[in-house]
Each structure stands twice: as C-alpha cells, then as structure tokens.
C-alpha cells in the first residue's frame, strides 16, 4: 500500500476577498501534494476557510448581513479561487461544517479531562485583526501614544470572563519536543523565533469569549464560545475523522506538513502542539512558515488595500504561468516582491522562449519531416550526455521539492532546459535534414525524450500545459502520428492596466 502523506494549508479567514497571498500558499501546497502523488504517495490535501471569530462578526455587521451569510458568500470565493488555480485539494473544509463542531467539542472535552482548562477573568490586550492576545511587553509604539501588536495591528483592552488553557504547563514539554525534533519547525529562522518565544516563558491562554456569540459553543458553559484559534486549528483533525478515529485518522494522522504563513507560526508551533499534548494526540511532523509576497516592498493586506486579485492575473496571463512565476520568483520561506511585469518577463523567457519553443521546434520538425512519426532516441555521445544531464536536473528538482525549495528546484530544471537548447543549436537538425537525415531523426528523438522528462518533472507546477505536452508525446509513442503541434506556453503580453 502506498505511503500516506497529509499536507494542509492554513485555512483562510474570509472577511474579505482572496488575494495573491492566499493563492501563493494554496499553489505551493498543491505543488507539494502533486509532487508527492507523482512519487506514488497516498496524498491527503486539505485547505478551507476559518469562519468564526470577532473579526467575521464585525465584518458582517458592517455589511448588514449575518455572520453565517457572510461566511457562506466569502467561503465560496476562496473555494472558487482554488478551483480556478487547479488546486487539487481532497477536502475544502469550512469551520461551520457540522463534523468540525463535533471535533472542536471533542478536543475541548479532552483538554478539560486532563485538567488543563479553568474559568477565570481575562484582562489584557487583544487584536481583532489578528484574533490574538498579546502581553504588555510584546506591544510596540505606534506613535502618538498608540499601542500596536507585534504585527503592527491595533489592540484594545479587553475584560471578560474566560476559560483559560494551562499553556504554561507545556513550556518544558514543548522545548523538549523542539530539541528532539529539530525538523518540526522550518525554515530554521522560524524555529529560532519560536524557541526564543517559548524560552521567554509561557502564560496561560484565554480560550473562550463571551463578548460575542459567532463561534463554536463551549461544552457545558452557556454564553461562552471557543477562542477562534482553538476552533480553527482543530480543522486539521476534523478532516481526517477526529474524534471518531477509524481508518482515515489512523492512516493520515499525524499530518506530514502544515504549510502556513510566517505570521501564524506561533499559533501552529506553540499553541497547537500544546493543545494536542493536552488532548493526548500525536503532534504533526512539520510546521513550515513561508514568507510573504510583497507589493512595492510592503506586505499585502486586505486592511491596507494593496492586495492583488489572483483571478484577475489568471484572466490576463493564465493559470500555469501564474503558478510557475510565484514559485520560481521567490525563494520559498523568504519574503519576496512580485509584479506583473516580472511575471511576463520571467514566463516569456523561461516557459515560452526556452521550454515551450524547445518542444514546439522539435515536434514541428517531426511533423514536417518525419510524417509525424516519433523517431528513436539517439545513441551518440552527445545524446547520452544530454539525457544524463536532464535526468540529473530532474533529480535535483525532486531533491529540492522534497524540502519545499521550489525556486531552487525550478532553477535546477532550467539548467537542463538551457542545455537542451544548446544541444539543438550545436546539432542543428535543420542542417542535418539535408546532410544526414538519419542523424536528424536521432537528434529529434533525443530532444523529445528530454522534453518529456522535463515536462514530467515540472508537471506539479504547470499541470495543464505539462499534461497536454506529455499526452501529445505519449500518443506519438503509441503509434499515433503527430498533428500540427500547438504552443503549450504562448508568449504573454503585459496587460495595459499593469503597464
């Protein structure tokens, strides 16, 4: 039986339209999922929306609708985004799903049975935008006496009765886990941040609210709803059948990878493992906090209003080019700036001019000069050397993708694309057509073999185009003469709005 692999994104908060940051995370997780499937793994891939909390309640009030109606409307936009971007999720979960209510109630009860929940009074700073509590010493000066969270978001003093989780009890168990599993938090810069935070001391965490009712009710405590992050994090268990257990849970838990943005690493690498320890549930294997996409050097944010709508980019440039550009342009794990001009330049240079043209030239010559019949691979020294270089580059891509180093993997892939183009220029099959037709056929057969291997390697990133190209080659190998080849990566033109 195939080895299981469970990957998840953070679930998106649907108080506004999806932006390119949401698309980036969904695409990256999808590439990882497709890559693992291509390895023969039994993949379970989950994404979705986080629909409770004060921020959603306030957004709904501002629009004059109920939180449930807003959640339904906005969640569908995030699901549509994933579908358009060819994100091959196995479940799009919503925290308003009935089985998620059951899972959240179950983990609460398990933590209560451990004696880790107690009723008290909360007084402290709360950021509605982050849905997070902050200590006095964590706040930063916003100027003119304004206090801001470490993320730069407004905070307000909150006083209410609350259930508390004994987070302080898990300080040493967490540090022990980090020491025993140094790979648990990646990249290393995120791990260092978490270590510093936990070593600085953990205070018990408020995990219920009474000032609003848009949330999952606390079992046996009327008037209390669960802290939105306890509810949200539990989605990773809900999707694999918790608390009922069974084959799905046994097969896929613990999760192999929670792929998240760096701004929510604390919730996933401190609070979440502590909740799981309390409930007696095994911890996930990896929390990977990727960087942010920047617009003119600033983090994209719905509240700031500098976001980019991913579906507009798809309409202008296509799904595969957008997927390729986002993972090629920015070293995964780091912040990086993106823009439409860079997208057009990158995709034209690498997909259209280099790889797409390589495929188009070779297949067109076979169509015109060999009656569309695919020739055998060449056995000459140059042919063997080229295919060895292609195989090495594909192996390097695989090795980098194992570590979620997508940009580095695609860089290795491009070295083979360039080598193939150099081979074509050196062999000059258009000249061989007149002087040595047999050698021309061998060269074209070698190039098509290289193109097929390169398409297979990059298919997780550009699934539609790569699958189309590979289907053409597979058909020719099975004896179907090639028809007139069509470009799989047409050149892009910068949209007027972007220019």
C-alpha positions as CSV (number, residue, x, y, z in Angstrom):
1,X,0.0,0.0,0.0
2,X,1.3,3.5,-0.9
3,X,2.9,5.5,1.9
4,X,0.4,8.2,3.2
5,X,1.2,11.9,3.1
6,X,-1.1,14.6,4.7
7,X,-0.5,18.2,3.8
8,X,-2.6,21.2,4.7
9,X,-2.7,24.9,4.2
10,X,-3.7,27.3,6.9
11,X,-7.4,27.9,6.5
12,X,-8.1,31.4,5.1
13,X,-10.1,34.0,7.0
14,X,-12.9,35.0,4.7
15,X,-13.7,38.5,5.9
16,X,-12.5,39.9,2.6
17,X,-11.8,38.8,-1.0
18,X,-9.0,36.3,-1.7
19,X,-5.7,38.0,-2.5
20,X,-2.5,36.7,-4.1
21,X,-1.0,35.7,-0.7
22,X,-3.9,33.2,-0.3
23,X,-3.2,32.0,-3.9
24,X,0.5,31.6,-3.2
25,X,0.0,29.3,-0.2
26,X,-2.6,27.2,-1.9
27,X,-0.5,26.8,-5.1
28,X,2.6,25.9,-3.0
29,X,0.7,23.3,-1.1
30,X,-0.8,22.0,-4.3
31,X,2.6,21.6,-5.9
32,X,3.8,19.7,-2.9
33,X,0.8,17.5,-3.0
34,X,1.1,16.8,-6.7
35,X,4.8,16.1,-6.3
36,X,4.1,13.5,-3.6
37,X,1.4,11.9,-5.7
38,X,3.8,11.6,-8.6
39,X,6.2,9.8,-6.2
40,X,3.5,7.3,-5.6
41,X,2.4,8.6,-2.2
42,X,-1.2,8.3,-1.0
43,X,-1.8,12.1,-0.5
44,X,-4.5,13.7,1.5
45,X,-4.5,17.5,0.9
46,X,-6.8,19.9,2.9
47,X,-7.5,23.6,2.6
48,X,-10.5,25.7,3.5
49,X,-11.9,28.7,5.4
50,X,-11.8,29.8,9.1
51,X,-15.2,31.4,9.6
52,X,-15.7,32.2,13.2
53,X,-14.5,35.0,15.5
54,X,-15.0,38.6,16.3
55,X,-13.4,39.9,13.0
56,X,-16.0,38.0,11.0
57,X,-18.8,39.2,13.2
58,X,-17.7,42.8,12.8
59,X,-17.3,42.4,9.0
60,X,-20.8,41.0,8.8
61,X,-22.2,43.8,10.9
62,X,-20.5,46.4,8.6
63,X,-22.2,44.8,5.6
64,X,-25.6,44.5,7.3
65,X,-25.7,40.7,6.9
66,X,-25.5,37.8,9.3
67,X,-22.1,36.2,10.0
68,X,-23.3,32.9,8.6
69,X,-24.4,34.6,5.3
70,X,-21.1,36.4,5.0
71,X,-19.2,33.2,5.7
72,X,-21.1,31.3,3.1
73,X,-20.7,34.0,0.4
74,X,-17.0,34.6,1.1
75,X,-16.0,31.0,1.6
76,X,-17.3,30.2,-1.9
77,X,-15.0,32.8,-3.3
78,X,-12.0,31.1,-1.7
79,X,-13.1,27.7,-3.0
80,X,-13.6,29.2,-6.5
81,X,-10.1,30.6,-6.3
82,X,-8.7,27.2,-5.5
83,X,-10.6,25.5,-8.3
84,X,-9.5,28.1,-10.9
85,X,-5.9,27.8,-9.8
86,X,-6.0,24.0,-10.3
87,X,-5.5,23.3,-6.6
88,X,-6.1,19.6,-6.2
89,X,-7.4,19.5,-2.6
90,X,-9.1,16.4,-1.3
91,X,-11.3,18.4,1.1
92,X,-12.2,22.1,1.2
93,X,-13.1,22.4,4.9
94,X,-15.3,25.0,6.5
95,X,-15.2,25.6,10.2
96,X,-19.0,25.9,10.1
97,X,-19.2,22.2,8.9
98,X,-21.1,20.0,11.4
99,X,-18.3,17.5,11.8
100,X,-16.0,20.3,12.7
101,X,-18.3,21.4,15.5
102,X,-18.1,17.8,16.8
103,X,-14.3,17.7,16.5
104,X,-13.8,21.0,18.3
105,X,-16.1,20.0,21.1
106,X,-14.2,16.7,21.4
107,X,-10.8,18.3,21.7
108,X,-12.1,20.8,24.3
109,X,-13.5,17.9,26.4
110,X,-10.2,16.0,26.1
111,X,-8.3,19.1,27.3
112,X,-10.8,19.6,30.1
113,X,-10.5,15.9,31.2
114,X,-6.7,16.5,31.5
115,X,-7.4,19.3,33.9
116,X,-5.9,21.9,31.6
117,X,-8.9,24.3,31.4
118,X,-10.1,26.6,34.2
119,X,-12.5,29.5,34.4
120,X,-11.2,33.0,35.3
121,X,-11.3,36.6,34.3
122,X,-9.4,37.9,31.3
123,X,-7.9,41.4,31.3
124,X,-5.5,42.2,28.6
125,X,-4.7,43.4,25.1
126,X,-6.5,41.8,22.1
127,X,-6.0,42.4,18.4
128,X,-9.3,41.9,16.5
129,X,-7.4,41.8,13.2
130,X,-5.0,39.1,14.4
131,X,-7.6,37.4,16.6
132,X,-4.8,37.2,19.1
133,X,-4.0,38.1,22.7
134,X,-0.7,40.0,23.5
135,X,1.2,40.7,26.6
136,X,2.1,44.3,27.5
137,X,5.8,43.7,26.8
138,X,5.0,42.5,23.2
139,X,3.3,45.7,22.2
140,X,5.1,48.3,20.0
141,X,4.8,52.0,19.9
142,X,2.6,53.2,17.0
143,X,3.2,56.9,17.6
144,X,1.1,59.5,19.4
145,X,0.6,57.1,22.3
146,X,-1.0,54.3,20.2
147,X,-0.1,50.7,21.1
148,X,0.1,48.1,18.4
149,X,0.6,44.4,18.3
150,X,4.0,42.9,17.1
151,X,2.3,42.6,13.7
152,X,1.5,46.4,13.7
153,X,-2.2,45.9,14.2
154,X,-4.4,47.9,16.6
155,X,-5.1,46.4,20.0
156,X,-7.8,47.0,22.5
157,X,-8.0,46.4,26.3
158,X,-10.4,43.5,26.9
159,X,-12.1,42.5,30.1
160,X,-14.4,39.4,30.3
161,X,-14.9,36.1,31.9
162,X,-13.0,33.4,30.1
163,X,-11.9,29.8,30.1
164,X,-8.1,29.5,30.3
165,X,-5.8,26.8,28.9
166,X,-2.8,25.9,31.1
167,X,-0.3,26.8,28.4
168,X,2.4,27.4,31.0
169,X,2.3,23.7,31.9
170,X,3.6,22.8,28.4
171,X,6.6,25.2,28.2
172,X,9.1,22.5,29.0
173,X,7.3,19.7,27.0
174,X,7.4,22.0,24.0
175,X,11.1,22.8,24.4
176,X,11.8,19.1,24.8
177,X,9.9,18.3,21.6
178,X,11.7,21.0,19.7
179,X,15.0,19.6,20.9
180,X,14.1,16.0,20.0
181,X,12.6,17.0,16.6
182,X,14.7,19.9,15.2
183,X,12.9,19.5,11.9
184,X,9.5,20.2,13.5
185,X,9.6,24.0,12.7
186,X,11.1,25.2,9.4
187,X,12.8,27.1,8.0
188,X,15.4,27.5,10.8
189,X,14.7,31.2,11.2
190,X,11.1,30.4,12.2
191,X,12.4,27.7,14.6
192,X,14.7,30.2,16.3
193,X,11.9,32.7,16.7
194,X,9.6,30.1,18.3
195,X,12.4,28.9,20.6
196,X,13.1,32.4,21.9
197,X,9.3,33.0,22.5
198,X,8.8,29.8,24.4
199,X,12.1,30.1,26.4
200,X,10.9,33.6,27.5
201,X,8.1,31.9,29.4
202,X,4.5,30.9,28.5
203,X,1.4,32.3,30.2
204,X,-1.9,30.6,30.4
205,X,-4.0,31.3,27.3
206,X,-7.6,32.7,27.2
207,X,-9.5,30.2,25.1
208,X,-13.1,31.4,25.2
209,X,-15.1,34.6,24.6
210,X,-18.4,35.9,26.0
211,X,-18.5,39.3,24.2
212,X,-19.9,37.8,21.0
213,X,-21.6,34.5,20.0
214,X,-20.3,33.8,16.5
215,X,-18.3,30.7,17.3
216,X,-18.4,27.1,18.5
217,X,-20.2,26.9,21.9
218,X,-18.0,25.7,24.8
219,X,-19.4,22.4,26.0
220,X,-21.3,22.8,29.3
221,X,-20.6,26.5,29.6
222,X,-23.5,28.6,28.3
223,X,-22.6,32.0,26.9
224,X,-19.0,31.0,26.0
225,X,-17.7,30.4,22.5
226,X,-14.3,28.9,21.8
227,X,-11.3,31.1,21.0
228,X,-11.2,31.2,17.2
229,X,-7.7,29.8,17.0
230,X,-8.6,26.7,19.0
231,X,-11.5,26.1,16.7
232,X,-9.5,26.9,13.6
233,X,-6.5,24.7,14.4
234,X,-8.8,21.7,15.1
235,X,-9.7,21.7,11.4
236,X,-6.6,19.6,10.7
237,X,-8.1,16.8,12.9
238,X,-11.6,17.2,11.6
239,X,-10.6,16.4,8.1
240,X,-9.2,13.0,9.0
241,X,-12.2,11.9,11.0
242,X,-11.4,13.0,14.6
243,X,-12.8,12.2,17.2
244,X,-14.3,9.0,15.6
245,X,-10.9,7.7,14.7
246,X,-11.1,4.9,12.1
247,X,-9.1,4.1,9.0
248,X,-8.7,7.7,7.7
249,X,-7.4,9.0,11.0
250,X,-5.1,6.1,11.6
251,X,-3.7,6.4,8.0
252,X,-3.1,10.1,7.8
253,X,-2.5,11.5,11.3
254,X,-0.1,12.9,12.3
255,X,0.0,15.3,9.5
256,X,3.2,15.4,7.5
257,X,3.2,19.2,6.8
258,X,1.2,22.2,7.9
259,X,2.1,24.8,5.3
260,X,1.4,28.2,6.7
261,X,2.4,31.9,6.5
262,X,5.1,33.1,8.9
263,X,2.7,35.4,10.8
264,X,0.8,32.4,12.2
265,X,3.8,30.2,13.1
266,X,3.2,30.9,16.9
267,X,-0.3,29.5,16.7
268,X,0.8,26.4,14.9
269,X,4.1,25.7,16.6
270,X,3.3,26.7,20.2
271,X,-0.5,26.7,20.9
272,X,-1.4,23.8,18.5
273,X,1.2,21.3,19.8
274,X,0.3,22.2,23.4
275,X,-3.4,21.6,22.7
276,X,-2.6,18.3,21.1
277,X,-0.3,17.3,24.0
278,X,-3.1,18.1,26.4
279,X,-5.6,16.1,24.4
280,X,-3.2,13.1,24.1
281,X,-2.9,13.4,20.3
282,X,0.3,12.9,18.4
283,X,1.9,16.1,17.0
284,X,2.3,16.9,13.3
285,X,5.7,16.2,11.8
286,X,6.4,19.6,10.3
287,X,5.2,23.2,10.5
288,X,6.6,25.2,7.6
289,X,6.2,29.0,7.8
290,X,6.7,30.5,4.3
291,X,7.4,34.2,3.7
292,X,5.1,37.0,2.4
293,X,4.6,38.3,-1.1
294,X,5.3,42.0,-1.1
295,X,3.9,44.7,-3.3
296,X,6.4,47.5,-3.7
297,X,8.2,46.2,-0.7
298,X,5.2,46.1,1.6
299,X,3.2,43.1,2.9
300,X,-0.1,42.7,1.0
301,X,-3.0,43.1,3.4
302,X,-6.7,43.4,2.9
303,X,-6.9,46.2,5.5
304,X,-4.1,48.2,3.9
305,X,-5.8,47.8,0.5
306,X,-2.6,46.9,-1.6
307,X,-3.7,43.3,-2.4
308,X,-3.6,41.8,-5.9
309,X,-6.6,39.7,-7.1
310,X,-5.3,36.4,-8.2
311,X,-8.2,35.6,-10.6
312,X,-7.5,38.9,-12.4
313,X,-4.0,37.7,-13.0
314,X,-5.3,34.4,-14.2
315,X,-7.6,36.1,-16.7
316,X,-4.7,38.2,-18.0
317,X,-1.9,35.6,-18.1
318,X,-3.3,32.1,-17.4
319,X,-3.1,29.6,-14.6
320,X,0.1,27.8,-15.4
321,X,2.2,30.9,-15.9
322,X,1.0,32.4,-12.6
323,X,1.7,29.2,-10.7
324,X,5.2,28.9,-12.3
325,X,6.0,32.6,-11.7
326,X,5.1,32.6,-8.0
327,X,7.2,29.6,-7.1
328,X,10.1,30.5,-9.4
329,X,10.4,34.1,-8.5
330,X,10.6,33.9,-4.7
331,X,12.7,31.6,-2.6
332,X,10.1,29.7,-0.6
333,X,10.4,30.5,3.1
334,X,11.6,34.1,2.4
335,X,9.7,37.3,1.6
336,X,9.8,38.4,-2.0
337,X,8.3,41.1,-4.2
338,X,6.1,40.2,-7.1
339,X,4.7,42.2,-10.0
340,X,3.0,41.7,-13.4
341,X,6.0,43.0,-15.4
342,X,8.3,40.5,-13.7
343,X,5.7,37.7,-14.3
344,X,5.6,38.4,-18.1
345,X,9.3,38.7,-18.3
346,X,10.0,35.5,-16.4
347,X,7.4,33.4,-18.1
348,X,8.3,34.6,-21.6
349,X,12.0,34.0,-21.1
350,X,11.7,30.6,-19.4
351,X,8.4,29.0,-20.4
352,X,7.6,30.4,-23.8
353,X,11.1,31.1,-25.3
354,X,13.1,28.3,-23.7
355,X,11.0,25.3,-22.8
356,X,7.9,25.9,-24.9
357,X,9.9,26.8,-28.0
358,X,12.1,23.7,-27.5
359,X,9.1,21.5,-27.5
360,X,7.5,23.3,-30.4
361,X,10.6,23.3,-32.6
362,X,11.3,19.6,-32.2
363,X,7.7,18.4,-32.6
364,X,7.1,20.6,-35.6
365,X,10.2,19.2,-37.3
366,X,9.0,15.7,-36.7
367,X,5.6,16.6,-38.0
368,X,7.0,18.2,-41.2
369,X,10.0,16.0,-41.9
370,X,9.1,12.6,-40.5
371,X,5.4,12.3,-41.3
372,X,4.6,12.9,-37.7
373,X,6.3,9.6,-36.6
374,X,8.3,9.9,-33.4
375,X,11.9,8.7,-34.0
376,X,14.0,6.7,-31.6
377,X,16.3,8.3,-29.1
378,X,19.9,8.9,-30.4
379,X,22.7,6.8,-29.0
380,X,25.6,9.1,-29.8
381,X,27.9,10.6,-27.1
382,X,26.1,14.0,-27.2
383,X,22.7,12.3,-27.0
384,X,23.6,10.2,-24.0
385,X,25.3,13.1,-22.3
386,X,22.3,15.4,-22.7
387,X,19.8,12.9,-21.3
388,X,22.1,12.3,-18.4
389,X,22.2,16.0,-17.7
390,X,18.4,16.1,-17.9
391,X,18.0,13.2,-15.5
392,X,20.4,14.9,-13.1
393,X,18.5,18.2,-13.2
394,X,15.1,16.4,-12.7
395,X,16.7,14.5,-9.7
396,X,17.9,17.9,-8.3
397,X,14.4,19.3,-8.7
398,X,13.0,16.3,-6.9
399,X,15.5,16.7,-4.1
400,X,14.7,20.4,-3.7
401,X,11.0,19.9,-3.8
402,X,11.3,17.3,-1.0
403,X,12.5,20.3,1.1
404,X,9.8,22.7,-0.3
405,X,12.6,24.6,-2.0
406,X,10.6,25.2,-5.1
407,X,12.6,28.1,-6.6
408,X,15.8,26.1,-6.2
409,X,14.2,23.1,-7.8
410,X,13.0,25.1,-10.8
411,X,16.4,26.7,-11.1
412,X,17.9,23.2,-11.5
413,X,15.2,22.3,-14.0
414,X,16.0,25.4,-16.1
415,X,19.7,24.4,-16.4
416,X,18.5,21.3,-18.3
417,X,16.2,23.3,-20.5
418,X,19.1,25.6,-21.4
419,X,21.3,22.5,-22.0
420,X,18.7,21.1,-24.4
421,X,18.6,24.4,-26.4
422,X,22.4,24.4,-26.6
423,X,22.2,20.8,-27.8
424,X,19.8,21.7,-30.6
425,X,21.9,24.7,-31.6
426,X,25.0,22.5,-31.7
427,X,23.4,19.6,-33.6
428,X,21.5,21.9,-36.0
429,X,18.8,19.4,-37.1
430,X,17.6,21.8,-39.8
431,X,21.1,21.4,-41.4
432,X,21.1,17.6,-40.8
433,X,17.9,17.4,-42.7
434,X,19.9,17.9,-45.9
435,X,23.2,16.3,-45.0
436,X,22.3,13.4,-42.6
437,X,18.5,12.7,-42.3
438,X,19.1,9.7,-40.0
439,X,21.1,11.8,-37.6
440,X,18.4,14.5,-37.7
441,X,15.9,11.9,-36.6
442,X,18.2,10.7,-33.8
443,X,18.6,14.3,-32.6
444,X,14.8,15.0,-32.7
445,X,14.1,11.7,-30.9
446,X,16.6,12.7,-28.2
447,X,15.1,16.1,-27.7
448,X,11.6,14.8,-27.5
449,X,12.7,12.3,-24.8
450,X,14.3,15.2,-22.9
451,X,11.2,17.3,-23.2
452,X,9.0,14.5,-22.0
453,X,11.2,14.0,-18.9
454,X,11.3,17.8,-18.2
455,X,7.5,18.1,-18.6
456,X,7.0,15.2,-16.2
457,X,9.3,16.9,-13.6
458,X,7.6,20.3,-13.8
459,X,4.0,18.9,-14.1
460,X,3.3,19.6,-10.4
461,X,3.9,23.3,-11.1
462,X,2.3,23.7,-14.5
463,X,-0.2,20.8,-14.5
464,X,-2.3,21.7,-17.5
465,X,0.4,22.6,-20.0
466,X,2.7,19.8,-18.9
467,X,-0.1,17.2,-19.1
468,X,-1.1,18.4,-22.6
469,X,2.5,18.2,-23.8
470,X,3.1,14.7,-22.3
471,X,-0.2,13.5,-23.8
472,X,1.0,14.5,-27.3
473,X,4.3,12.7,-26.8
474,X,2.6,9.6,-25.3
475,X,0.2,9.4,-28.3
476,X,3.1,9.6,-30.7
477,X,4.9,6.8,-28.8
478,X,1.9,4.6,-29.1
479,X,1.9,5.0,-32.9
480,X,-0.4,8.0,-33.5
481,X,1.2,10.4,-36.0
482,X,1.7,13.9,-34.6
483,X,-0.7,16.5,-35.8
484,X,0.4,20.1,-36.2
485,X,1.8,21.0,-32.8
486,X,0.4,23.9,-30.9
487,X,2.4,26.1,-28.5
488,X,1.8,25.0,-24.9
489,X,3.3,28.2,-23.5
490,X,2.3,31.2,-25.7
491,X,4.1,34.4,-25.2
492,X,2.5,36.8,-22.7
493,X,1.8,40.5,-23.2
494,X,1.8,42.9,-20.3
495,X,-1.8,44.0,-19.6
496,X,-2.5,47.7,-20.2
497,X,-3.7,48.1,-16.6
498,X,-0.4,46.8,-15.3
499,X,1.7,48.7,-17.8
